[in-house]
Amino acid sequence: MSALTKADIAEMLYEELGLNKRESKEIVECFFEEIRLSLAENEQVKISGFGNFDLRDKSVRPGRNPKTGEDIPIEARRVVTFKPGQKLKVRVENYAGSE
Amino acid sequence: MTKSELIDKISQFQDQLPPKDVELAVKMILEEMTQALVNNQRIEIRGFGSFCLHYRNPRVGRNPKTGETVELPGKYVPYFKPGKELRERVNAGIGK
């Protein structure tokens, strides 16, 4: 089974909601772009029923170049984490399909 | 930002569409994504990230109230891996 993409989601909006193709595509683009904009401004995104996109600031830690063994510090950085909501967790946890 | 704020923002860019339609579209997008994960189908959004399921092995847990041990079956949990563009844009804000 191939992955679900933006094109698939836009196609679903076109077929099931009766939006035209351009509107469907724009809404899908806008949906992900607004989440990115909020996160880039260090603002958490809470989508009830689906989950939260949280931000975490990581401090500097010692790292190493695995090829050369050289010590290189890993810089402080900000990362996104996704915490699935209760509803989503319950719906996926019993997945029992064959791998 | 909450789901309703997200709907408002999208509506501002789609002023030819009634906000009710945008609200419905957002709900359908989330349902489509949920349904994909329910079927263990990966979601790949270029520049944003990918979602998939990770398996958690069965384990023996404990009821924190009674101290009784409980067998917890294996289960699937949703996992999100941020894409390159999202990682870079979020990290660019760190000094600000």
N, CA and C atoms of all chains as a GROMACS GRO file, in nm:
protein
  585
    1MET      N    1   0.086  -0.120   0.000
    1MET     CA    2   0.000   0.000   0.000
    1MET      C    3   0.089   0.124   0.000
    2SER      N    4   0.069   0.212  -0.100
    2SER     CA    5   0.155   0.331  -0.103
    2SER      C    6   0.107   0.434  -0.001
    3ALA      N    7   0.196   0.528   0.030
    3ALA     CA    8   0.167   0.626   0.135
    3ALA      C    9   0.059   0.725   0.092
    4LEU      N   10  -0.012   0.778   0.189
    4LEU     CA   11  -0.110   0.887   0.165
    4LEU      C   12  -0.032   1.017   0.146
    5THR      N   13  -0.064   1.090   0.039
    5THR     CA   14   0.007   1.215   0.009
    5THR      C   15  -0.091   1.332   0.003
    6LYS      N   16  -0.034   1.453  -0.013
    6LYS     CA   17  -0.118   1.573  -0.027
    6LYS      C   18  -0.211   1.560  -0.146
    7ALA      N   19  -0.159   1.501  -0.256
    7ALA     CA   20  -0.241   1.485  -0.376
    7ALA      C   21  -0.362   1.396  -0.348
    8ASP      N   22  -0.343   1.289  -0.271
    8ASP     CA   23  -0.455   1.200  -0.236
    8ASP      C   24  -0.558   1.274  -0.152
    9ILE      N   25  -0.511   1.356  -0.057
    9ILE     CA   26  -0.604   1.427   0.031
    9ILE      C   27  -0.683   1.530  -0.051
   10ALA      N   28  -0.615   1.602  -0.141
   10ALA     CA   29  -0.683   1.701  -0.226
   10ALA      C   30  -0.787   1.632  -0.314
   11GLU      N   31  -0.753   1.517  -0.368
   11GLU     CA   32  -0.845   1.440  -0.453
   11GLU      C   33  -0.972   1.401  -0.375
   12MET      N   34  -0.952   1.363  -0.248
   12MET     CA   35  -1.066   1.326  -0.162
   12MET      C   36  -1.157   1.447  -0.139
   13LEU      N   37  -1.098   1.566  -0.117
   13LEU     CA   38  -1.180   1.686  -0.095
   13LEU      C   39  -1.259   1.720  -0.223
   14TYR      N   40  -1.191   1.703  -0.337
   14TYR     CA   41  -1.256   1.730  -0.467
   14TYR      C   42  -1.374   1.636  -0.487
   15GLU      N   43  -1.353   1.507  -0.459
   15GLU     CA   44  -1.458   1.408  -0.484
   15GLU      C   45  -1.571   1.413  -0.382
   16GLU      N   46  -1.535   1.432  -0.256
   16GLU     CA   47  -1.638   1.417  -0.152
   16GLU      C   48  -1.699   1.547  -0.104
   17LEU      N   49  -1.629   1.660  -0.127
   17LEU     CA   50  -1.681   1.786  -0.076
   17LEU      C   51  -1.729   1.877  -0.189
   18GLY      N   52  -1.695   1.839  -0.312
   18GLY     CA   53  -1.741   1.917  -0.426
   18GLY      C   54  -1.666   2.048  -0.444
   19LEU      N   55  -1.550   2.062  -0.379
   19LEU     CA   56  -1.466   2.181  -0.406
   19LEU      C   57  -1.403   2.158  -0.542
   20ASN      N   58  -1.362   2.268  -0.609
   20ASN     CA   59  -1.292   2.244  -0.735
   20ASN      C   60  -1.148   2.203  -0.706
   21LYS      N   61  -1.077   2.159  -0.810
   21LYS     CA   62  -0.943   2.102  -0.789
   21LYS      C   63  -0.846   2.203  -0.730
   22ARG      N   64  -0.857   2.329  -0.778
   22ARG     CA   65  -0.765   2.431  -0.728
   22ARG      C   66  -0.790   2.458  -0.579
   23GLU      N   67  -0.918   2.474  -0.542
   23GLU     CA   68  -0.952   2.500  -0.402
   23GLU      C   69  -0.906   2.384  -0.312
   24SER      N   70  -0.928   2.262  -0.358
   24SER     CA   71  -0.890   2.144  -0.281
   24SER      C   72  -0.740   2.143  -0.254
   25LYS      N   73  -0.663   2.171  -0.359
   25LYS     CA   74  -0.518   2.170  -0.348
   25LYS      C   75  -0.471   2.280  -0.252
   26GLU      N   76  -0.532   2.400  -0.269
   26GLU     CA   77  -0.493   2.514  -0.185
   26GLU      C   78  -0.523   2.490  -0.037
   27ILE      N   79  -0.639   2.430  -0.009
   27ILE     CA   80  -0.674   2.406   0.132
   27ILE      C   81  -0.575   2.310   0.196
   28VAL      N   82  -0.538   2.206   0.122
   28VAL     CA   83  -0.443   2.108   0.177
   28VAL      C   84  -0.306   2.174   0.200
   29GLU      N   85  -0.260   2.254   0.102
   29GLU     CA   86  -0.133   2.327   0.118
   29GLU      C   87  -0.138   2.417   0.241
   30CYS      N   88  -0.247   2.492   0.248
   30CYS     CA   89  -0.265   2.590   0.354
   30CYS      C   90  -0.272   2.523   0.493
   31PHE      N   91  -0.337   2.410   0.500
   31PHE     CA   92  -0.350   2.333   0.624
   31PHE      C   93  -0.211   2.304   0.683
   32PHE      N   94  -0.122   2.247   0.600
   32PHE     CA   95   0.011   2.212   0.652
   32PHE      C   96   0.098   2.335   0.670
   33GLU      N   97   0.082   2.436   0.581
   33GLU     CA   98   0.164   2.556   0.594
   33GLU      C   99   0.130   2.634   0.722
   34GLU      N  100   0.003   2.643   0.758
   34GLU     CA  101  -0.034   2.716   0.880
   34GLU      C  102   0.021   2.645   1.005
   35ILE      N  103   0.024   2.513   1.003
   35ILE     CA  104   0.082   2.440   1.117
   35ILE      C  105   0.233   2.470   1.125
   36ARG      N  106   0.300   2.468   1.008
   36ARG     CA  107   0.443   2.500   1.006
   36ARG      C  108   0.470   2.641   1.055
   37LEU      N  109   0.388   2.738   1.009
   37LEU     CA  110   0.408   2.878   1.050
   37LEU      C  111   0.397   2.893   1.201
   38SER      N  112   0.296   2.829   1.258
   38SER     CA  113   0.276   2.838   1.402
   38SER      C  114   0.397   2.779   1.476
   39LEU      N  115   0.442   2.662   1.432
   39LEU     CA  116   0.556   2.596   1.497
   39LEU      C  117   0.684   2.677   1.479
   40ALA      N  118   0.700   2.741   1.362
   40ALA     CA  119   0.820   2.823   1.338
   40ALA      C  120   0.821   2.944   1.430
   41GLU      N  121   0.701   2.986   1.476
   41GLU     CA  122   0.692   3.097   1.570
   41GLU      C  123   0.693   3.048   1.714
   42ASN      N  124   0.733   2.924   1.733
   42ASN     CA  125   0.744   2.863   1.866
   42ASN      C  126   0.609   2.850   1.936
   43GLU      N  127   0.504   2.834   1.857
   43GLU     CA  128   0.373   2.816   1.917
   43GLU      C  129   0.322   2.674   1.890
   44GLN      N  130   0.291   2.605   2.000
   44GLN     CA  131   0.240   2.468   1.994
   44GLN      C  132   0.110   2.463   1.911
   45VAL      N  133   0.083   2.350   1.845
   45VAL     CA  134  -0.041   2.333   1.769
   45VAL      C  135  -0.121   2.218   1.829
   46LYS      N  136  -0.245   2.248   1.869
   46LYS     CA  137  -0.329   2.147   1.934
   46LYS      C  138  -0.449   2.115   1.846
   47ILE      N  139  -0.452   1.993   1.791
   47ILE     CA  140  -0.562   1.952   1.705
   47ILE      C  141  -0.643   1.848   1.783
   48SER      N  142  -0.755   1.890   1.840
   48SER     CA  143  -0.829   1.799   1.926
   48SER      C  144  -0.879   1.679   1.846
   49GLY      N  145  -0.868   1.562   1.905
   49GLY     CA  146  -0.908   1.438   1.840
   49GLY      C  147  -0.795   1.376   1.758
   50PHE      N  148  -0.693   1.456   1.727
   50PHE     CA  149  -0.582   1.404   1.647
   50PHE      C  150  -0.453   1.402   1.730
   51GLY      N  151  -0.410   1.521   1.772
   51GLY     CA  152  -0.290   1.524   1.856
   51GLY      C  153  -0.229   1.662   1.864
   52ASN      N  154  -0.123   1.673   1.942
   52ASN     CA  155  -0.055   1.802   1.959
   52ASN      C  156   0.084   1.796   1.898
   53PHE      N  157   0.120   1.907   1.830
   53PHE     CA  158   0.258   1.924   1.784
   53PHE      C  159   0.324   2.017   1.885
   54ASP      N  160   0.419   1.962   1.960
   54ASP     CA  161   0.486   2.038   2.065
   54ASP      C  162   0.627   2.073   2.022
   55LEU      N  163   0.684   2.172   2.092
   55LEU     CA  164   0.822   2.214   2.062
   55LEU      C  165   0.909   2.189   2.184
   56ARG      N  166   1.031   2.143   2.160
   56ARG     CA  167   1.123   2.120   2.271
   56ARG      C  168   1.257   2.180   2.237
   57ASP      N  169   1.311   2.256   2.332
   57ASP     CA  170   1.445   2.311   2.312
   57ASP      C  171   1.545   2.214   2.372
   58LYS      N  172   1.639   2.172   2.289
   58LYS     CA  173   1.743   2.078   2.334
   58LYS      C  174   1.872   2.156   2.356
   59SER      N  175   1.941   2.126   2.464
   59SER     CA  176   2.067   2.198   2.486
   59SER      C  177   2.183   2.126   2.417
   60VAL      N  178   2.295   2.194   2.415
   60VAL     CA  179   2.416   2.139   2.352
   60VAL      C  180   2.451   2.006   2.419
   61ARG      N  181   2.495   1.908   2.339
   61ARG     CA  182   2.547   1.785   2.400
   61ARG      C  183   2.667   1.736   2.321
   62PRO      N  184   2.752   1.661   2.387
   62PRO     CA  185   2.871   1.615   2.315
   62PRO      C  186   2.833   1.510   2.212
   63GLY      N  187   2.887   1.523   2.093
   63GLY     CA  188   2.863   1.426   1.988
   63GLY      C  189   2.995   1.379   1.930
   64ARG      N  190   2.986   1.296   1.829
   64ARG     CA  191   3.109   1.243   1.771
   64ARG      C  192   3.084   1.210   1.625
   65ASN      N  193   3.181   1.238   1.543
   65ASN     CA  194   3.173   1.194   1.404
   65ASN      C  195   3.195   1.042   1.402
   66PRO      N  196   3.092   0.966   1.363
   66PRO     CA  197   3.105   0.820   1.372
   66PRO      C  198   3.213   0.765   1.279
   67LYS      N  199   3.246   0.837   1.173
   67LYS     CA  200   3.348   0.788   1.079
   67LYS      C  201   3.489   0.811   1.131
   68THR      N  202   3.513   0.932   1.180
   68THR     CA  203   3.650   0.967   1.219
   68THR      C  204   3.673   0.954   1.369
   69GLY      N  205   3.564   0.945   1.447
   69GLY     CA  206   3.580   0.936   1.592
   69GLY      C  207   3.607   1.071   1.657
   70GLU      N  208   3.610   1.176   1.576
   70GLU     CA  209   3.638   1.311   1.623
   70GLU      C  210   3.523   1.364   1.711
   71ASP      N  211   3.553   1.430   1.822
   71ASP     CA  212   3.450   1.489   1.907
   71ASP      C  213   3.397   1.617   1.844
   72ILE      N  214   3.266   1.622   1.824
   72ILE     CA  215   3.202   1.743   1.769
   72ILE      C  216   3.079   1.772   1.853
   73PRO      N  217   3.068   1.889   1.914
   73PRO     CA  218   2.948   1.917   1.994
   73PRO      C  219   2.825   1.926   1.906
   74ILE      N  220   2.712   1.872   1.953
   74ILE     CA  221   2.586   1.887   1.882
   74ILE      C  222   2.520   2.014   1.935
   75GLU      N  223   2.496   2.107   1.844
   75GLU     CA  224   2.447   2.240   1.883
   75GLU      C  225   2.309   2.235   1.948
   76ALA      N  226   2.278   2.336   2.028
   76ALA     CA  227   2.144   2.351   2.084
   76ALA      C  228   2.047   2.364   1.969
   77ARG      N  229   1.932   2.300   1.979
   77ARG     CA  230   1.835   2.310   1.870
   77ARG      C  231   1.693   2.297   1.923
   78ARG      N  232   1.600   2.338   1.838
   78ARG     CA  233   1.458   2.327   1.873
   78ARG      C  234   1.396   2.219   1.783
   79VAL      N  235   1.322   2.127   1.844
   79VAL     CA  236   1.264   2.017   1.767
   79VAL      C  237   1.113   2.008   1.789
   80VAL      N  238   1.046   1.948   1.690
   80VAL     CA  239   0.901   1.926   1.696
   80VAL      C  240   0.876   1.783   1.743
   81THR      N  241   0.785   1.765   1.836
   81THR     CA  242   0.743   1.630   1.871
   81THR      C  243   0.592   1.623   1.855
   82PHE      N  244   0.543   1.505   1.821
   82PHE     CA  245   0.399   1.485   1.804
   82PHE      C  246   0.349   1.396   1.917
   83LYS      N  247   0.247   1.445   1.988
   83LYS     CA  248   0.186   1.365   2.093
   83LYS      C  249   0.044   1.331   2.048
   84PRO      N  250   0.022   1.205   2.008
   84PRO     CA  251  -0.110   1.168   1.958
   84PRO      C  252  -0.217   1.185   2.064
   85GLY      N  253  -0.336   1.229   2.023
   85GLY     CA  254  -0.447   1.244   2.116
   85GLY      C  255  -0.507   1.109   2.151
   86GLN      N  256  -0.586   1.108   2.258
   86GLN     CA  257  -0.647   0.986   2.309
   86GLN      C  258  -0.730   0.916   2.200
   87LYS      N  259  -0.808   0.995   2.126
   87LYS     CA  260  -0.898   0.938   2.026
   87LYS      C  261  -0.819   0.865   1.916
   88LEU      N  262  -0.711   0.929   1.870
   88LEU     CA  263  -0.628   0.868   1.765
   88LEU      C  264  -0.560   0.742   1.819
   89LYS      N  265  -0.508   0.750   1.941
   89LYS     CA  266  -0.439   0.634   2.000
   89LYS      C  267  -0.531   0.513   2.009
   90VAL      N  268  -0.653   0.538   2.058
   90VAL     CA  269  -0.748   0.426   2.073
   90VAL      C  270  -0.781   0.366   1.937
   91ARG      N  271  -0.794   0.452   1.836
   91ARG     CA  272  -0.832   0.399   1.705
   91ARG      C  273  -0.723   0.317   1.637
   92VAL      N  274  -0.597   0.348   1.663
   92VAL     CA  275  -0.491   0.272   1.594
   92VAL      C  276  -0.438   0.154   1.675
   93GLU      N  277  -0.458   0.152   1.807
   93GLU     CA  278  -0.381   0.056   1.888
   93GLU      C  279  -0.417  -0.089   1.860
   94ASN      N  280  -0.539  -0.111   1.813
   94ASN     CA  281  -0.580  -0.250   1.788
   94ASN      C  282  -0.557  -0.296   1.645
   95TYR      N  283  -0.478  -0.219   1.571
   95TYR     CA  284  -0.450  -0.261   1.433
   95TYR      C  285  -0.397  -0.404   1.434
   96ALA      N  286  -0.462  -0.492   1.360
   96ALA     CA  287  -0.423  -0.633   1.366
   96ALA      C  288  -0.401  -0.690   1.227
   97GLY      N  289  -0.392  -0.602   1.127
   97GLY     CA  290  -0.372  -0.649   0.990
   97GLY      C  291  -0.240  -0.722   0.974
   98SER      N  292  -0.228  -0.801   0.868
   98SER     CA  293  -0.103  -0.874   0.848
   98SER      C  294   0.002  -0.778   0.796
   99GLU      N  295   0.123  -0.795   0.840
   99GLU     CA  296   0.233  -0.706   0.800
   99GLU      C  297   0.281  -0.741   0.660
  100MET      N  298  -0.180   2.724   1.885
  100MET     CA  299  -0.288   2.732   1.787
  100MET      C  300  -0.377   2.608   1.802
  101THR      N  301  -0.507   2.630   1.804
  101THR     CA  302  -0.602   2.519   1.816
  101THR      C  303  -0.663   2.488   1.679
  102LYS      N  304  -0.742   2.382   1.675
  102LYS     CA  305  -0.806   2.343   1.548
  102LYS      C  306  -0.894   2.457   1.496
  103SER      N  307  -0.972   2.523   1.585
  103SER     CA  308  -1.061   2.629   1.535
  103SER      C  309  -0.981   2.750   1.486
  104GLU      N  310  -0.868   2.779   1.550
  104GLU     CA  311  -0.781   2.888   1.501
  104GLU      C  312  -0.721   2.853   1.365
  105LEU      N  313  -0.687   2.727   1.349
  105LEU     CA  314  -0.634   2.680   1.220
  105LEU      C  315  -0.740   2.698   1.110
  106ILE      N  316  -0.864   2.662   1.142
  106ILE     CA  317  -0.974   2.679   1.045
  106ILE      C  318  -0.991   2.827   1.009
  107ASP      N  319  -0.984   2.916   1.110
  107ASP     CA  320  -0.995   3.060   1.084
  107ASP      C  321  -0.886   3.109   0.991
  108LYS      N  322  -0.762   3.065   1.015
  108LYS     CA  323  -0.649   3.109   0.932
  108LYS      C  324  -0.668   3.064   0.788
  109ILE      N  325  -0.708   2.939   0.768
  109ILE     CA  326  -0.727   2.889   0.632
  109ILE      C  327  -0.840   2.968   0.564
  110SER      N  328  -0.945   2.998   0.640
  110SER     CA  329  -1.058   3.074   0.584
  110SER      C  330  -1.015   3.210   0.532
  111GLN      N  331  -0.919   3.273   0.601
  111GLN     CA  332  -0.871   3.406   0.557
  111GLN      C  333  -0.811   3.401   0.417
  112PHE      N  334  -0.750   3.284   0.384
  112PHE     CA  335  -0.690   3.271   0.250
  112PHE      C  336  -0.787   3.218   0.147
  113GLN      N  337  -0.900   3.168   0.193
  113GLN     CA  338  -0.999   3.109   0.102
  113GLN      C  339  -1.127   3.189   0.116
  114ASP      N  340  -1.120   3.321   0.085
  114ASP     CA  341  -1.236   3.405   0.116
  114ASP      C  342  -1.355   3.383   0.023
  115GLN      N  343  -1.331   3.305  -0.085
  115GLN     CA  344  -1.446   3.273  -0.171
  115GLN      C  345  -1.525   3.154  -0.119
  116LEU      N  346  -1.469   3.086  -0.018
  116LEU     CA  347  -1.538   2.969   0.038
  116LEU      C  348  -1.599   3.004   0.174
  117PRO      N  349  -1.723   2.958   0.200
  117PRO     CA  350  -1.782   2.982   0.332
  117PRO      C  351  -1.699   2.911   0.439
  118PRO      N  352  -1.678   2.978   0.556
  118PRO     CA  353  -1.599   2.916   0.664
  118PRO      C  354  -1.650   2.776   0.702
  119LYS      N  355  -1.779   2.754   0.686
  119LYS     CA  356  -1.836   2.621   0.716
  119LYS      C  357  -1.774   2.513   0.627
  120ASP      N  358  -1.750   2.549   0.501
  120ASP     CA  359  -1.689   2.452   0.408
  120ASP      C  360  -1.544   2.425   0.446
  121VAL      N  361  -1.474   2.532   0.489
  121VAL     CA  362  -1.334   2.515   0.531
  121VAL      C  363  -1.329   2.425   0.655
  122GLU      N  364  -1.422   2.448   0.746
  122GLU     CA  365  -1.428   2.367   0.868
  122GLU      C  366  -1.450   2.219   0.832
  123LEU      N  367  -1.542   2.196   0.741
  123LEU     CA  368  -1.570   2.059   0.698
  123LEU      C  369  -1.448   1.998   0.631
  124ALA      N  370  -1.380   2.078   0.546
  124ALA     CA  371  -1.261   2.029   0.476
  124ALA      C  372  -1.153   1.988   0.576
  125VAL      N  373  -1.131   2.071   0.679
  125VAL     CA  374  -1.028   2.040   0.779
  125VAL      C  375  -1.063   1.911   0.853
  126LYS      N  376  -1.190   1.897   0.888
  126LYS     CA  377  -1.232   1.774   0.957
  126LYS      C  378  -1.212   1.652   0.868
  127MET      N  379  -1.240   1.669   0.738
  127MET     CA  380  -1.222   1.556   0.646
  127MET      C  381  -1.074   1.522   0.626
  128ILE      N  382  -0.989   1.625   0.623
  128ILE     CA  383  -0.845   1.599   0.611
  128ILE      C  384  -0.798   1.516   0.731
  129LEU      N  385  -0.840   1.558   0.852
  129LEU     CA  386  -0.797   1.488   0.973
  129LEU      C  387  -0.852   1.345   0.977
  130GLU      N  388  -0.976   1.329   0.930
  130GLU     CA  389  -1.035   1.195   0.929
  130GLU      C  390  -0.963   1.105   0.828
  131GLU      N  391  -0.928   1.163   0.713
  131GLU     CA  392  -0.855   1.087   0.610
  131GLU      C  393  -0.719   1.041   0.664
  132MET      N  394  -0.652   1.131   0.736
  132MET     CA  395  -0.521   1.097   0.793
  132MET      C  396  -0.536   0.990   0.902
  133THR      N  397  -0.639   1.006   0.987
  133THR     CA  398  -0.663   0.907   1.092
  133THR      C  399  -0.692   0.770   1.031
  134GLN      N  400  -0.778   0.771   0.928
  134GLN     CA  401  -0.816   0.645   0.864
  134GLN      C  402  -0.696   0.576   0.802
  135ALA      N  403  -0.604   0.654   0.745
  135ALA     CA  404  -0.483   0.596   0.688
  135ALA      C  405  -0.406   0.522   0.798
  136LEU      N  406  -0.388   0.588   0.913
  136LEU     CA  407  -0.313   0.526   1.022
  136LEU      C  408  -0.386   0.403   1.078
  137VAL      N  409  -0.519   0.412   1.087
  137VAL     CA  410  -0.597   0.298   1.135
  137VAL      C  411  -0.569   0.175   1.047
  138ASN      N  412  -0.545   0.197   0.917
  138ASN     CA  413  -0.515   0.088   0.825
  138ASN      C  414  -0.365   0.061   0.812
  139ASN      N  415  -0.288   0.123   0.901
  139ASN     CA  416  -0.142   0.111   0.897
  139ASN      C  417  -0.083   0.159   0.765
  140GLN      N  418  -0.147   0.260   0.705
  140GLN     CA  419  -0.092   0.321   0.584
  140GLN      C  420  -0.009   0.442   0.625
  141ARG      N  421   0.110   0.451   0.572
  141ARG     CA  422   0.196   0.565   0.599
  141ARG      C  423   0.140   0.694   0.541
  142ILE      N  424   0.171   0.809   0.602
  142ILE     CA  425   0.132   0.938   0.545
  142ILE      C  426   0.262   1.012   0.518
  143GLU      N  427   0.280   1.061   0.394
  143GLU     CA  428   0.403   1.134   0.361
  143GLU      C  429   0.370   1.270   0.304
  144ILE      N  430   0.400   1.375   0.381
  144ILE     CA  431   0.373   1.511   0.338
  144ILE      C  432   0.509   1.580   0.319
  145ARG      N  433   0.544   1.600   0.191
  145ARG     CA  434   0.675   1.660   0.158
  145ARG      C  435   0.691   1.797   0.226
  146GLY      N  436   0.804   1.815   0.296
  146GLY     CA  437   0.831   1.944   0.360
  146GLY      C  438   0.766   1.958   0.497
  147PHE      N  439   0.681   1.861   0.532
  147PHE     CA  440   0.615   1.866   0.662
  147PHE      C  441   0.661   1.749   0.748
  148GLY      N  442   0.641   1.629   0.698
  148GLY     CA  443   0.686   1.512   0.771
  148GLY      C  444   0.606   1.389   0.735
  149SER      N  445   0.636   1.279   0.804
  149SER     CA  446   0.563   1.156   0.778
  149SER      C  447   0.509   1.097   0.907
  150PHE      N  448   0.396   1.029   0.894
  150PHE     CA  449   0.332   0.962   1.006
  150PHE      C  450   0.329   0.812   0.976
  151CYS      N  451   0.351   0.732   1.076
  151CYS     CA  452   0.335   0.588   1.059
  151CYS      C  453   0.304   0.527   1.196
  152LEU      N  454   0.283   0.396   1.200
  152LEU     CA  455   0.258   0.330   1.328
  152LEU      C  456   0.386   0.262   1.375
  153HIS      N  457   0.409   0.266   1.504
  153HIS     CA  458   0.517   0.188   1.566
  153HIS      C  459   0.454   0.085   1.658
  154TYR      N  460   0.513  -0.035   1.661
  154TYR     CA  461   0.461  -0.141   1.745
  154TYR      C  462   0.525  -0.137   1.883
  155ARG      N  463   0.443  -0.153   1.985
  155ARG     CA  464   0.495  -0.163   2.122
  155ARG      C  465   0.474  -0.306   2.170
  156ASN      N  466   0.579  -0.370   2.216
  156ASN     CA  467   0.570  -0.508   2.265
  156ASN      C  468   0.479  -0.521   2.386
  157PRO      N  469   0.421  -0.641   2.404
  157PRO     CA  470   0.341  -0.662   2.525
  157PRO      C  471   0.431  -0.648   2.648
  158ARG      N  472   0.375  -0.603   2.758
  158ARG     CA  473   0.456  -0.591   2.879
  158ARG      C  474   0.369  -0.612   3.002
  159VAL      N  475   0.436  -0.633   3.114
  159VAL     CA  476   0.362  -0.647   3.238
  159VAL      C  477   0.363  -0.513   3.308
  160GLY      N  478   0.245  -0.459   3.328
  160GLY     CA  479   0.234  -0.329   3.394
  160GLY      C  480   0.177  -0.346   3.534
  161ARG      N  481   0.150  -0.235   3.595
  161ARG     CA  482   0.100  -0.240   3.731
  161ARG      C  483  -0.012  -0.137   3.748
  162ASN      N  484  -0.116  -0.176   3.815
  162ASN     CA  485  -0.220  -0.079   3.849
  162ASN      C  486  -0.167   0.010   3.962
  163PRO      N  487  -0.149   0.140   3.934
  163PRO     CA  488  -0.084   0.226   4.034
  163PRO      C  489  -0.165   0.237   4.164
  164LYS      N  490  -0.294   0.213   4.156
  164LYS     CA  491  -0.377   0.225   4.278
  164LYS      C  492  -0.364   0.102   4.367
  165THR      N  493  -0.376  -0.017   4.305
  165THR     CA  494  -0.380  -0.140   4.385
  165THR      C  495  -0.246  -0.210   4.392
  166GLY      N  496  -0.153  -0.174   4.301
  166GLY     CA  497  -0.024  -0.241   4.299
  166GLY      C  498  -0.030  -0.376   4.227
  167GLU      N  499  -0.149  -0.414   4.187
  167GLU     CA  500  -0.172  -0.540   4.115
  167GLU      C  501  -0.098  -0.539   3.980
  168THR      N  502  -0.041  -0.650   3.939
  168THR     CA  503   0.021  -0.654   3.806
  168THR      C  504  -0.085  -0.686   3.701
  169VAL      N  505  -0.068  -0.623   3.583
  169VAL     CA  506  -0.160  -0.648   3.471
  169VAL      C  507  -0.080  -0.677   3.345
  170GLU      N  508  -0.124  -0.774   3.269
  170GLU     CA  509  -0.061  -0.805   3.141
  170GLU      C  510  -0.110  -0.706   3.038
  171LEU      N  511  -0.020  -0.628   2.980
  171LEU     CA  512  -0.062  -0.534   2.876
  171LEU      C  513  -0.025  -0.593   2.740
  172PRO      N  514  -0.124  -0.607   2.652
  172PRO     CA  515  -0.096  -0.666   2.520
  172PRO      C  516  -0.013  -0.571   2.434
  173GLY      N  517   0.048  -0.623   2.328
  173GLY     CA  518   0.119  -0.539   2.233
  173GLY      C  519   0.021  -0.444   2.166
  174LYS      N  520   0.070  -0.328   2.126
  174LYS     CA  521  -0.020  -0.234   2.059
  174LYS      C  522   0.056  -0.147   1.961
  175TYR      N  523  -0.019  -0.076   1.878
  175TYR     CA  524   0.040   0.017   1.782
  175TYR      C  525   0.021   0.160   1.832
  176VAL      N  526   0.122   0.243   1.813
  176VAL     CA  527   0.111   0.385   1.849
  176VAL      C  528   0.150   0.472   1.729
  177PRO      N  529   0.081   0.587   1.712
  177PRO     CA  530   0.116   0.676   1.601
  177PRO      C  531   0.252   0.742   1.626
  178TYR      N  532   0.330   0.758   1.518
  178TYR     CA  533   0.461   0.821   1.529
  178TYR      C  534   0.474   0.924   1.417
  179PHE      N  535   0.532   1.040   1.451
  179PHE     CA  536   0.553   1.146   1.352
  179PHE      C  537   0.701   1.178   1.341
  180LYS      N  538   0.750   1.182   1.217
  180LYS     CA  539   0.888   1.223   1.193
  180LYS      C  540   0.885   1.353   1.114
  181PRO      N  541   0.929   1.464   1.175
  181PRO     CA  542   0.926   1.592   1.103
  181PRO      C  543   1.014   1.588   0.978
  182GLY      N  544   0.970   1.653   0.871
  182GLY     CA  545   1.046   1.660   0.748
  182GLY      C  546   1.153   1.769   0.755
  183LYS      N  547   1.240   1.769   0.655
  183LYS     CA  548   1.356   1.859   0.655
  183LYS      C  549   1.315   2.007   0.665
  184GLU      N  550   1.219   2.049   0.582
  184GLU     CA  551   1.180   2.190   0.582
  184GLU      C  552   1.122   2.232   0.718
  185LEU      N  553   1.037   2.147   0.775
  185LEU     CA  554   0.979   2.179   0.906
  185LEU      C  555   1.089   2.187   1.013
  186ARG      N  556   1.181   2.091   1.010
  186ARG     CA  557   1.292   2.091   1.109
  186ARG      C  558   1.373   2.220   1.099
  187GLU      N  559   1.404   2.258   0.975
  187GLU     CA  560   1.488   2.375   0.956
  187GLU      C  561   1.416   2.504   0.997
  188ARG      N  562   1.289   2.514   0.960
  188ARG     CA  563   1.215   2.638   0.993
  188ARG      C  564   1.194   2.652   1.142
  189VAL      N  565   1.168   2.542   1.211
  189VAL     CA  566   1.148   2.546   1.356
  189VAL      C  567   1.280   2.580   1.426
  190ASN      N  568   1.386   2.519   1.378
  190ASN     CA  569   1.515   2.541   1.442
  190ASN      C  570   1.569   2.681   1.417
  191ALA      N  571   1.529   2.743   1.306
  191ALA     CA  572   1.574   2.879   1.274
  191ALA      C  573   1.525   2.979   1.379
  192GLY      N  574   1.418   2.943   1.450
  192GLY     CA  575   1.361   3.036   1.547
  192GLY      C  576   1.429   3.030   1.682
  193ILE      N  577   1.527   2.943   1.699
  193ILE     CA  578   1.579   2.919   1.834
  193ILE      C  579   1.650   3.037   1.897
  194GLY      N  580   1.717   3.119   1.819
  194GLY     CA  581   1.788   3.232   1.878
  194GLY      C  582   1.697   3.351   1.910
  195LYS      N  583   1.574   3.347   1.856
  195LYS     CA  584   1.487   3.465   1.865
  195LYS      C  585   1.407   3.472   1.995
   0.00000   0.00000   0.00000
